Amino acid sequence: MRVVTTVPQHSLSAASRAAADIEARGFDGLCSLENRHEPFMPLAVAALATHKVELATGIALAFVRSPMALAHVAWDLKESSNGRFVLGLGPQIKAHNEKRYSVPWTAPVPRMRELVQALRAIWTAWRDGTPLRHEGEHYRFTLMPPNFVPEGSALPLPPITLAAVGPAMLKLAAEVADGVRLHPFCTRRYFEQTVAPTIERGLAKVGRARASFEINGGGFVATGADDAAVQKMVDWVRYRIAFYGSTPAYWPVLEAEGLRDLGPRLNELTKQGRWDALAQEIPDSLLEACTAIGRHDQIADAIARRFGGLIDTVHASASSEQPSDMPASVIAAIQGLPAAFTGFVSRG
């Protein structure tokens, strides 16, 4: 099993220092998020501070950017990192697209399908020196003068992984992407009932091998050196579960756990501005269903119970504001757990 963690995003100098430490401790990868800060700049400095660790956006928002802009930044990060960059994309929900970014909203699955196709068309034109011609419902790219083609190398095109919660986006990820980034608000039951069979159908439809498709995330990890540190992380995770559970897009996870009424109750608290009341609504059963919990000396076994046989990559940290303090020996123990994913296959 691969182990990744988050890189600080509040400061580029902090990101550089942390990236070198993350690599030295033996993590397989580091990722940046699109929350308080944009996700690409920390990876640029991380690329220069490291030599082998994978660099990924986990995730960058897809629809708030032109595919051409995404293509350029992903290409540059791929080249700067000597092929270690993975472009993780997600749609974000309608309200944030329209009200936070002021971009129009359309059905996300067909638009994401076309966005992935457009990215690969642009990259292929750059790599092969062929005319650029992508004309679809949402995006049209037919002009690419040589002056705007970036320098390239023989490196593979960047892998693309997609954030997904519901069946439609999960199936799309299996059909067109190189992996799926599962939301941490996920339980083993929801994975087994919805995620796994949907991904299997998507892979079968296009004749893809599971070994080349990464299943990333799908739950929280709450750990620390002692019981007090673990409890602090558990409290943080409980609030995050409540925050995500207040959003209707994530309610199928609650339904799978027999908690259909919890989502509307959490949603109403957010509308009342009672953010401090959210966490107390989360029962221990849901917390434990979403989370691997234990001290450093216990967490590898807890991850095996919670994630074993399901995913390929576990997140030691779910937020750049909550960095992982896992020792190298614990990281190595988790890496000893079996996983199906063996590596990305270049697609273009």
C-alpha atoms as a printed R data frame, in Angstrom:
    type eleno elety resid chain resno       x      y       z
1   ATOM     1    CA   MET     A     1   0.000  0.000   0.000
2   ATOM     2    CA   ARG     A     2   1.246  3.496  -0.838
3   ATOM     3    CA   VAL     A     3   1.303  6.220   1.834
4   ATOM     4    CA   VAL     A     4   0.968  9.910   0.969
5   ATOM     5    CA   THR     A     5   0.602 13.079   2.977
6   ATOM     6    CA   THR     A     6  -0.138 16.778   2.509
7   ATOM     7    CA   VAL     A     7   2.350 19.563   1.965
8   ATOM     8    CA   PRO     A     8   1.995 22.968   3.686
9   ATOM     9    CA   GLN     A     9   0.404 25.581   1.440
10  ATOM    10    CA   HIS     A    10   0.467 28.757   3.532
11  ATOM    11    CA   SER     A    11   4.124 29.405   2.675
12  ATOM    12    CA   LEU     A    12   6.241 28.338  -0.291
13  ATOM    13    CA   SER     A    13   9.382 28.184   1.837
14  ATOM    14    CA   ALA     A    14   7.539 25.925   4.304
15  ATOM    15    CA   ALA     A    15   6.368 23.759   1.401
16  ATOM    16    CA   SER     A    16   9.936 23.350   0.175
17  ATOM    17    CA   ARG     A    17  11.270 22.343   3.599
18  ATOM    18    CA   ALA     A    18   8.372 19.999   4.296
19  ATOM    19    CA   ALA     A    19   8.640 18.313   0.894
20  ATOM    20    CA   ALA     A    20  12.265 17.384   1.512
21  ATOM    21    CA   ASP     A    21  11.331 16.001   4.953
22  ATOM    22    CA   ILE     A    22   8.381 14.048   3.529
23  ATOM    23    CA   GLU     A    23  10.672 12.391   1.009
24  ATOM    24    CA   ALA     A    24  13.332 11.647   3.639
25  ATOM    25    CA   ARG     A    25  10.771  9.959   5.907
26  ATOM    26    CA   GLY     A    26   9.826  7.529   3.141
27  ATOM    27    CA   PHE     A    27   6.396  8.691   2.009
28  ATOM    28    CA   ASP     A    28   5.427  7.624  -1.500
29  ATOM    29    CA   GLY     A    29   3.853 10.938  -2.371
30  ATOM    30    CA   LEU     A    30   2.734 14.357  -1.264
31  ATOM    31    CA   CYS     A    31  -0.344 16.243  -2.352
32  ATOM    32    CA   SER     A    32  -1.741 19.744  -2.289
33  ATOM    33    CA   LEU     A    33  -5.386 20.753  -1.874
34  ATOM    34    CA   GLU     A    34  -7.569 23.540  -3.209
35  ATOM    35    CA   ASN     A    35  -9.027 25.020  -0.039
36  ATOM    36    CA   ARG     A    36  -7.489 28.168   1.456
37  ATOM    37    CA   HIS     A    37  -4.737 28.240  -1.175
38  ATOM    38    CA   GLU     A    38  -4.250 27.280  -4.808
39  ATOM    39    CA   PRO     A    39  -2.733 23.827  -5.315
40  ATOM    40    CA   PHE     A    40  -0.027 24.173  -7.976
41  ATOM    41    CA   MET     A    41   2.574 26.578  -6.560
42  ATOM    42    CA   PRO     A    42   3.524 24.409  -3.543
43  ATOM    43    CA   LEU     A    43   4.150 21.500  -5.901
44  ATOM    44    CA   ALA     A    44   6.446 23.633  -8.039
45  ATOM    45    CA   VAL     A    45   8.775 24.305  -5.119
46  ATOM    46    CA   ALA     A    46   8.372 20.699  -3.912
47  ATOM    47    CA   ALA     A    47   9.537 19.489  -7.332
48  ATOM    48    CA   LEU     A    48  12.815 21.347  -6.878
49  ATOM    49    CA   ALA     A    49  13.298 20.170  -3.287
50  ATOM    50    CA   THR     A    50  12.771 16.442  -3.957
51  ATOM    51    CA   HIS     A    51  13.973 13.722  -6.304
52  ATOM    52    CA   LYS     A    52  11.658 10.706  -6.147
53  ATOM    53    CA   VAL     A    53   8.446 11.390  -4.209
54  ATOM    54    CA   GLU     A    54   5.233 11.678  -6.258
55  ATOM    55    CA   LEU     A    55   3.628 15.144  -6.473
56  ATOM    56    CA   ALA     A    56  -0.136 15.399  -6.933
57  ATOM    57    CA   THR     A    57  -3.024 17.794  -6.709
58  ATOM    58    CA   GLY     A    58  -5.560 16.206  -4.463
59  ATOM    59    CA   ILE     A    59  -7.486 17.916  -5.952
60  ATOM    60    CA   ALA     A    60  -7.475 20.965  -8.241
61  ATOM    61    CA   LEU     A    61 -10.886 22.279  -9.262
62  ATOM    62    CA   ALA     A    62 -11.534 21.424 -12.886
63  ATOM    63    CA   PHE     A    63 -14.367 23.627 -14.090
64  ATOM    64    CA   VAL     A    64 -13.023 26.919 -12.758
65  ATOM    65    CA   ARG     A    65 -10.079 26.692 -15.196
66  ATOM    66    CA   SER     A    66  -9.745 26.325 -18.947
67  ATOM    67    CA   PRO     A    67  -8.338 22.928 -19.963
68  ATOM    68    CA   MET     A    68  -5.592 24.869 -21.764
69  ATOM    69    CA   ALA     A    69  -4.513 26.510 -18.507
70  ATOM    70    CA   LEU     A    70  -4.577 23.125 -16.757
71  ATOM    71    CA   ALA     A    71  -2.617 21.561 -19.607
72  ATOM    72    CA   HIS     A    72   0.165 24.139 -19.326
73  ATOM    73    CA   VAL     A    73   0.630 23.975 -15.568
74  ATOM    74    CA   ALA     A    74   0.477 20.164 -15.541
75  ATOM    75    CA   TRP     A    75   2.996 19.961 -18.397
76  ATOM    76    CA   ASP     A    76   5.414 22.295 -16.626
77  ATOM    77    CA   LEU     A    77   5.140 20.389 -13.341
78  ATOM    78    CA   LYS     A    78   5.638 17.116 -15.175
79  ATOM    79    CA   GLU     A    79   8.819 18.428 -16.780
80  ATOM    80    CA   SER     A    80  10.142 20.125 -13.628
81  ATOM    81    CA   SER     A    81   9.655 16.983 -11.548
82  ATOM    82    CA   ASN     A    82  11.048 14.595 -14.174
83  ATOM    83    CA   GLY     A    83   7.673 12.913 -14.614
84  ATOM    84    CA   ARG     A    84   6.571 12.693 -10.968
85  ATOM    85    CA   PHE     A    85   3.455 14.881 -11.259
86  ATOM    86    CA   VAL     A    86  -0.123 13.522 -11.139
87  ATOM    87    CA   LEU     A    87  -3.035 15.822 -12.015
88  ATOM    88    CA   GLY     A    88  -5.885 15.166  -9.600
89  ATOM    89    CA   LEU     A    89  -9.101 16.924 -10.619
90  ATOM    90    CA   GLY     A    90 -12.532 17.353  -9.076
91  ATOM    91    CA   PRO     A    91 -15.743 19.130 -10.065
92  ATOM    92    CA   GLN     A    92 -16.691 20.788  -6.732
93  ATOM    93    CA   ILE     A    93 -20.415 21.236  -6.066
94  ATOM    94    CA   LYS     A    94 -22.741 23.548  -7.986
95  ATOM    95    CA   ALA     A    95 -23.018 26.239  -5.301
96  ATOM    96    CA   HIS     A    96 -19.266 26.748  -5.075
97  ATOM    97    CA   ASN     A    97 -18.827 26.864  -8.844
98  ATOM    98    CA   GLU     A    98 -21.564 29.442  -9.254
99  ATOM    99    CA   LYS     A    99 -21.313 31.485  -6.045
100 ATOM   100    CA   ARG     A   100 -17.648 31.218  -5.045
101 ATOM   101    CA   TYR     A   101 -16.030 31.155  -8.487
102 ATOM   102    CA   SER     A   102 -18.775 32.710 -10.638
103 ATOM   103    CA   VAL     A   103 -18.546 30.077 -13.359
104 ATOM   104    CA   PRO     A   104 -21.539 28.462 -15.088
105 ATOM   105    CA   TRP     A   105 -22.647 25.017 -13.986
106 ATOM   106    CA   THR     A   106 -23.497 22.134 -16.283
107 ATOM   107    CA   ALA     A   107 -23.911 18.414 -15.683
108 ATOM   108    CA   PRO     A   108 -20.512 17.457 -14.248
109 ATOM   109    CA   VAL     A   109 -19.988 13.939 -15.615
110 ATOM   110    CA   PRO     A   110 -20.209 14.679 -19.365
111 ATOM   111    CA   ARG     A   111 -18.253 17.884 -18.882
112 ATOM   112    CA   MET     A   112 -15.495 16.109 -16.942
113 ATOM   113    CA   ARG     A   113 -15.315 13.405 -19.604
114 ATOM   114    CA   GLU     A   114 -14.750 16.044 -22.266
115 ATOM   115    CA   LEU     A   115 -12.277 17.972 -20.121
116 ATOM   116    CA   VAL     A   116 -10.102 14.857 -19.763
117 ATOM   117    CA   GLN     A   117 -10.341 14.256 -23.513
118 ATOM   118    CA   ALA     A   118  -9.369 17.875 -24.203
119 ATOM   119    CA   LEU     A   119  -6.342 17.686 -21.895
120 ATOM   120    CA   ARG     A   120  -5.041 14.583 -23.612
121 ATOM   121    CA   ALA     A   121  -5.672 16.099 -27.049
122 ATOM   122    CA   ILE     A   122  -3.642 19.185 -26.108
123 ATOM   123    CA   TRP     A   123  -0.784 17.175 -24.605
124 ATOM   124    CA   THR     A   124  -0.691 14.800 -27.557
125 ATOM   125    CA   ALA     A   125  -0.514 17.690 -30.019
126 ATOM   126    CA   TRP     A   126   2.397 19.185 -28.063
127 ATOM   127    CA   ARG     A   127   4.213 15.861 -27.765
128 ATOM   128    CA   ASP     A   128   3.755 14.679 -31.347
129 ATOM   129    CA   GLY     A   129   3.767 18.005 -33.170
130 ATOM   130    CA   THR     A   130   0.356 17.289 -34.687
131 ATOM   131    CA   PRO     A   131  -2.478 19.787 -35.284
132 ATOM   132    CA   LEU     A   132  -4.688 20.435 -32.285
133 ATOM   133    CA   ARG     A   133  -8.322 19.702 -32.977
134 ATOM   134    CA   HIS     A   134 -10.759 19.071 -30.169
135 ATOM   135    CA   GLU     A   135 -14.323 20.207 -30.762
136 ATOM   136    CA   GLY     A   136 -16.936 19.187 -28.246
137 ATOM   137    CA   GLU     A   137 -20.016 20.450 -26.475
138 ATOM   138    CA   HIS     A   138 -18.129 22.313 -23.734
139 ATOM   139    CA   TYR     A   139 -14.643 22.944 -25.118
140 ATOM   140    CA   ARG     A   140 -13.199 23.813 -28.509
141 ATOM   141    CA   PHE     A   141  -9.455 23.889 -29.199
142 ATOM   142    CA   THR     A   142  -8.328 24.340 -32.801
143 ATOM   143    CA   LEU     A   143  -5.500 26.896 -32.619
144 ATOM   144    CA   MET     A   144  -1.966 26.093 -31.480
145 ATOM   145    CA   PRO     A   145   0.770 28.185 -33.127
146 ATOM   146    CA   PRO     A   146   4.305 26.825 -32.566
147 ATOM   147    CA   ASN     A   147   5.138 29.837 -30.404
148 ATOM   148    CA   PHE     A   148   2.777 28.534 -27.699
149 ATOM   149    CA   VAL     A   149   3.915 24.899 -27.666
150 ATOM   150    CA   PRO     A   150   6.039 24.201 -24.553
151 ATOM   151    CA   GLU     A   151   9.375 22.458 -24.752
152 ATOM   152    CA   GLY     A   152   9.052 18.780 -24.055
153 ATOM   153    CA   SER     A   153  10.929 15.581 -23.440
154 ATOM   154    CA   ALA     A   154  10.339 11.874 -23.726
155 ATOM   155    CA   LEU     A   155   8.530 11.817 -20.377
156 ATOM   156    CA   PRO     A   156   5.065 10.184 -20.302
157 ATOM   157    CA   LEU     A   157   2.006 12.392 -20.272
158 ATOM   158    CA   PRO     A   158   0.797 13.259 -16.741
159 ATOM   159    CA   PRO     A   159  -1.611 10.747 -15.232
160 ATOM   160    CA   ILE     A   160  -5.079 12.134 -14.491
161 ATOM   161    CA   THR     A   161  -7.051 11.029 -11.442
162 ATOM   162    CA   LEU     A   162 -10.607 12.126 -10.687
163 ATOM   163    CA   ALA     A   163 -12.351 12.836  -7.397
164 ATOM   164    CA   ALA     A   164 -15.584 10.861  -7.156
165 ATOM   165    CA   VAL     A   165 -18.299 10.090  -4.625
166 ATOM   166    CA   GLY     A   166 -21.397  9.010  -6.561
167 ATOM   167    CA   PRO     A   167 -21.729  6.135  -9.047
168 ATOM   168    CA   ALA     A   168 -21.744  8.264 -12.215
169 ATOM   169    CA   MET     A   169 -18.417  9.989 -11.488
170 ATOM   170    CA   LEU     A   170 -16.906  6.762 -10.129
171 ATOM   171    CA   LYS     A   171 -17.744  4.981 -13.384
172 ATOM   172    CA   LEU     A   172 -16.369  7.867 -15.427
173 ATOM   173    CA   ALA     A   173 -13.085  7.761 -13.516
174 ATOM   174    CA   ALA     A   174 -12.714  4.057 -14.284
175 ATOM   175    CA   GLU     A   175 -13.474  4.631 -17.958
176 ATOM   176    CA   VAL     A   176 -11.332  7.683 -18.776
177 ATOM   177    CA   ALA     A   177  -8.892  8.445 -15.922
178 ATOM   178    CA   ASP     A   178  -5.814  6.781 -14.488
179 ATOM   179    CA   GLY     A   179  -7.235  6.563 -10.997
180 ATOM   180    CA   VAL     A   180  -9.921  7.709  -8.612
181 ATOM   181    CA   ARG     A   181  -9.527  9.956  -5.582
182 ATOM   182    CA   LEU     A   182 -12.122  8.875  -3.066
183 ATOM   183    CA   HIS     A   183 -13.421 11.390  -0.581
184 ATOM   184    CA   PRO     A   184 -12.327 10.828   3.036
185 ATOM   185    CA   PHE     A   185 -16.038 10.886   3.932
186 ATOM   186    CA   CYS     A   186 -16.405  7.231   2.977
187 ATOM   187    CA   THR     A   187 -17.096  4.030   4.885
188 ATOM   188    CA   ARG     A   188 -16.111  0.451   4.182
189 ATOM   189    CA   ARG     A   189 -19.779 -0.440   3.655
190 ATOM   190    CA   TYR     A   190 -20.254  2.336   1.077
191 ATOM   191    CA   PHE     A   191 -17.058  1.224  -0.648
192 ATOM   192    CA   GLU     A   192 -18.133 -2.400  -0.854
193 ATOM   193    CA   GLN     A   193 -21.729 -1.658  -1.866
194 ATOM   194    CA   THR     A   194 -21.173  1.221  -4.297
195 ATOM   195    CA   VAL     A   195 -17.555  2.156  -5.023
196 ATOM   196    CA   ALA     A   196 -16.015 -1.223  -5.829
197 ATOM   197    CA   PRO     A   197 -18.760 -2.629  -8.099
198 ATOM   198    CA   THR     A   198 -19.067  0.674  -9.967
199 ATOM   199    CA   ILE     A   199 -15.329  0.859 -10.639
200 ATOM   200    CA   GLU     A   200 -15.310 -2.775 -11.727
201 ATOM   201    CA   ARG     A   201 -18.053 -2.073 -14.277
202 ATOM   202    CA   GLY     A   202 -16.230  0.982 -15.588
203 ATOM   203    CA   LEU     A   203 -12.938 -0.857 -16.008
204 ATOM   204    CA   ALA     A   204 -14.666 -3.796 -17.677
205 ATOM   205    CA   LYS     A   205 -16.449 -1.505 -20.128
206 ATOM   206    CA   VAL     A   206 -13.163 -0.216 -21.540
207 ATOM   207    CA   GLY     A   207 -11.156 -3.401 -21.019
208 ATOM   208    CA   ARG     A   208  -8.713 -1.946 -18.496
209 ATOM   209    CA   ALA     A   209  -6.665 -3.831 -15.939
210 ATOM   210    CA   ARG     A   210  -7.167 -2.972 -12.291
211 ATOM   211    CA   ALA     A   211  -3.390 -3.027 -11.754
212 ATOM   212    CA   SER     A   212  -2.970  0.200 -13.757
213 ATOM   213    CA   PHE     A   213  -5.831  2.037 -12.019
214 ATOM   214    CA   GLU     A   214  -5.146  3.653  -8.647
215 ATOM   215    CA   ILE     A   215  -7.789  3.775  -5.904
216 ATOM   216    CA   ASN     A   216  -6.656  6.581  -3.626
217 ATOM   217    CA   GLY     A   217  -8.086  7.597  -0.242
218 ATOM   218    CA   GLY     A   218 -11.547  6.710   0.993
219 ATOM   219    CA   GLY     A   219 -11.335  7.446   4.701
220 ATOM   220    CA   PHE     A   220  -9.554  9.303   7.480
221 ATOM   221    CA   VAL     A   221  -6.523  8.303   9.542
222 ATOM   222    CA   ALA     A   222  -6.418  9.519  13.161
223 ATOM   223    CA   THR     A   223  -3.109  8.724  14.798
224 ATOM   224    CA   GLY     A   224  -0.434 10.174  17.072
225 ATOM   225    CA   ALA     A   225   2.382  9.244  19.380
226 ATOM   226    CA   ASP     A   226   0.131  8.841  22.440
227 ATOM   227    CA   ASP     A   227  -3.535  8.557  23.368
228 ATOM   228    CA   ALA     A   228  -3.906 12.304  23.899
229 ATOM   229    CA   ALA     A   229  -2.597 13.034  20.403
230 ATOM   230    CA   VAL     A   230  -4.930 10.427  18.942
231 ATOM   231    CA   GLN     A   231  -7.917 11.959  20.737
232 ATOM   232    CA   LYS     A   232  -7.038 15.388  19.373
233 ATOM   233    CA   MET     A   233  -7.073 13.990  15.848
234 ATOM   234    CA   VAL     A   234 -10.307 12.091  16.495
235 ATOM   235    CA   ASP     A   235 -11.978 15.344  17.554
236 ATOM   236    CA   TRP     A   236 -10.748 17.046  14.376
237 ATOM   237    CA   VAL     A   237 -11.974 14.173  12.200
238 ATOM   238    CA   ARG     A   238 -15.378 14.116  13.907
239 ATOM   239    CA   TYR     A   239 -15.907 17.756  12.933
240 ATOM   240    CA   ARG     A   240 -14.769 17.104   9.337
241 ATOM   241    CA   ILE     A   241 -17.239 14.232   9.057
242 ATOM   242    CA   ALA     A   242 -20.008 16.529  10.267
243 ATOM   243    CA   PHE     A   243 -18.951 19.283   7.865
244 ATOM   244    CA   TYR     A   244 -18.996 16.957   4.864
245 ATOM   245    CA   GLY     A   245 -22.142 15.201   6.048
246 ATOM   246    CA   SER     A   246 -24.024 18.499   5.909
247 ATOM   247    CA   THR     A   247 -23.647 18.553   2.090
248 ATOM   248    CA   PRO     A   248 -26.361 16.682   0.144
249 ATOM   249    CA   ALA     A   249 -23.855 15.330  -2.393
250 ATOM   250    CA   TYR     A   250 -22.393 13.129   0.345
251 ATOM   251    CA   TRP     A   251 -25.645 11.831   1.806
252 ATOM   252    CA   PRO     A   252 -25.503  8.465  -0.022
253 ATOM   253    CA   VAL     A   253 -22.685  7.567   2.381
254 ATOM   254    CA   LEU     A   254 -24.979  8.298   5.321
255 ATOM   255    CA   GLU     A   255 -27.770  6.271   3.736
256 ATOM   256    CA   ALA     A   256 -25.450  3.287   3.398
257 ATOM   257    CA   GLU     A   257 -24.839  3.492   7.152
258 ATOM   258    CA   GLY     A   258 -28.559  3.740   8.000
259 ATOM   259    CA   LEU     A   259 -28.246  7.435   8.916
260 ATOM   260    CA   ARG     A   260 -30.545  8.960   6.310
261 ATOM   261    CA   ASP     A   261 -31.897 11.612   8.712
262 ATOM   262    CA   LEU     A   262 -28.497 12.862   9.866
263 ATOM   263    CA   GLY     A   263 -27.641 14.762   6.661
264 ATOM   264    CA   PRO     A   264 -30.656 17.121   6.686
265 ATOM   265    CA   ARG     A   265 -30.121 17.729  10.413
266 ATOM   266    CA   LEU     A   266 -26.499 18.740   9.826
267 ATOM   267    CA   ASN     A   267 -27.498 20.841   6.828
268 ATOM   268    CA   GLU     A   268 -30.021 22.768   8.903
269 ATOM   269    CA   LEU     A   269 -27.386 23.526  11.545
270 ATOM   270    CA   THR     A   270 -25.126 25.060   8.884
271 ATOM   271    CA   LYS     A   271 -27.979 27.229   7.629
272 ATOM   272    CA   GLN     A   272 -28.477 28.451  11.180
273 ATOM   273    CA   GLY     A   273 -24.766 29.250  11.403
274 ATOM   274    CA   ARG     A   274 -24.345 26.750  14.255
275 ATOM   275    CA   TRP     A   275 -21.042 25.346  13.041
276 ATOM   276    CA   ASP     A   276 -19.890 24.633  16.591
277 ATOM   277    CA   ALA     A   277 -22.827 22.252  17.065
278 ATOM   278    CA   LEU     A   278 -22.027 19.984  14.131
279 ATOM   279    CA   ALA     A   279 -19.519 17.582  15.655
280 ATOM   280    CA   GLN     A   280 -21.716 16.511  18.575
281 ATOM   281    CA   GLU     A   281 -24.232 15.110  16.070
282 ATOM   282    CA   ILE     A   282 -21.770 12.494  14.780
283 ATOM   283    CA   PRO     A   283 -22.163  9.115  16.501
284 ATOM   284    CA   ASP     A   284 -19.094  7.041  17.341
285 ATOM   285    CA   SER     A   285 -20.290  4.356  14.930
286 ATOM   286    CA   LEU     A   286 -19.990  6.728  11.951
287 ATOM   287    CA   LEU     A   287 -16.661  8.096  13.161
288 ATOM   288    CA   GLU     A   288 -15.245  4.588  13.383
289 ATOM   289    CA   ALA     A   289 -16.748  3.583  10.025
290 ATOM   290    CA   CYS     A   290 -14.934  6.473   8.317
291 ATOM   291    CA   THR     A   291 -11.644  6.339  10.191
292 ATOM   292    CA   ALA     A   292  -8.629  4.187  11.036
293 ATOM   293    CA   ILE     A   293  -7.835  5.115  14.644
294 ATOM   294    CA   GLY     A   294  -4.829  4.256  16.804
295 ATOM   295    CA   ARG     A   295  -1.470  5.290  18.193
296 ATOM   296    CA   HIS     A   296   1.577  5.028  15.976
297 ATOM   297    CA   ASP     A   297   2.227  1.542  17.306
298 ATOM   298    CA   GLN     A   298  -1.356  0.529  16.449
299 ATOM   299    CA   ILE     A   299  -2.180  2.384  13.250
300 ATOM   300    CA   ALA     A   300  -0.777 -0.044  10.677
301 ATOM   301    CA   ASP     A   301  -3.099 -2.761  11.991
302 ATOM   302    CA   ALA     A   302  -6.002 -0.291  12.129
303 ATOM   303    CA   ILE     A   303  -5.367  0.707   8.500
304 ATOM   304    CA   ALA     A   304  -5.262 -2.947   7.492
305 ATOM   305    CA   ARG     A   305  -8.679 -3.482   9.113
306 ATOM   306    CA   ARG     A   306 -10.242 -0.320   7.706
307 ATOM   307    CA   PHE     A   307  -8.676 -0.140   4.224
308 ATOM   308    CA   GLY     A   308  -7.163 -3.570   3.591
309 ATOM   309    CA   GLY     A   309  -8.223 -5.125   0.296
310 ATOM   310    CA   LEU     A   310  -9.980 -1.922  -0.789
311 ATOM   311    CA   ILE     A   311  -7.544  0.826  -1.699
312 ATOM   312    CA   ASP     A   312  -4.018  1.283  -3.010
313 ATOM   313    CA   THR     A   313  -3.039  4.601  -1.417
314 ATOM   314    CA   VAL     A   314  -3.798  5.823   2.091
315 ATOM   315    CA   HIS     A   315  -3.594  9.441   3.245
316 ATOM   316    CA   ALA     A   316  -1.649  9.980   6.447
317 ATOM   317    CA   SER     A   317  -2.989 13.546   6.507
318 ATOM   318    CA   ALA     A   318  -6.304 14.909   5.227
319 ATOM   319    CA   SER     A   319  -5.392 18.588   5.513
320 ATOM   320    CA   SER     A   320  -2.314 20.737   4.998
321 ATOM   321    CA   GLU     A   321  -3.166 22.266   8.369
322 ATOM   322    CA   GLN     A   322  -2.901 18.854  10.061
323 ATOM   323    CA   PRO     A   323   0.465 17.449   8.904
324 ATOM   324    CA   SER     A   324   1.315 13.829   9.550
325 ATOM   325    CA   ASP     A   325   3.845 12.962  12.239
326 ATOM   326    CA   MET     A   326   4.121  9.287  11.278
327 ATOM   327    CA   PRO     A   327   7.625  7.914  11.924
328 ATOM   328    CA   ALA     A   328   9.453  6.219   9.072
329 ATOM   329    CA   SER     A   329   8.990  2.797  10.692
330 ATOM   330    CA   VAL     A   330   5.192  3.198  10.702
331 ATOM   331    CA   ILE     A   331   5.179  4.356   7.079
332 ATOM   332    CA   ALA     A   332   7.206  1.284   6.135
333 ATOM   333    CA   ALA     A   333   4.800 -1.015   8.001
334 ATOM   334    CA   ILE     A   334   1.822  0.405   6.086
335 ATOM   335    CA   GLN     A   335   3.719  0.097   2.813
336 ATOM   336    CA   GLY     A   336   4.012 -3.608   3.544
337 ATOM   337    CA   LEU     A   337   0.230 -4.041   3.225
338 ATOM   338    CA   PRO     A   338  -0.894 -5.539  -0.112
339 ATOM   339    CA   ALA     A   339  -2.525 -3.455  -2.847
340 ATOM   340    CA   ALA     A   340  -3.670 -4.136  -6.408
341 ATOM   341    CA   PHE     A   341  -2.192 -1.046  -8.112
342 ATOM   342    CA   THR     A   342   1.239 -1.552  -9.680
343 ATOM   343    CA   GLY     A   343   1.707  1.672 -11.639
344 ATOM   344    CA   PHE     A   344   0.244  4.091 -14.169
345 ATOM   345    CA   VAL     A   345   0.267  3.253 -17.869
346 ATOM   346    CA   SER     A   346   0.835  6.264 -20.115
347 ATOM   347    CA   ARG     A   347  -2.291  7.201 -22.042
348 ATOM   348    CA   GLY     A   348  -2.605  9.687 -24.888
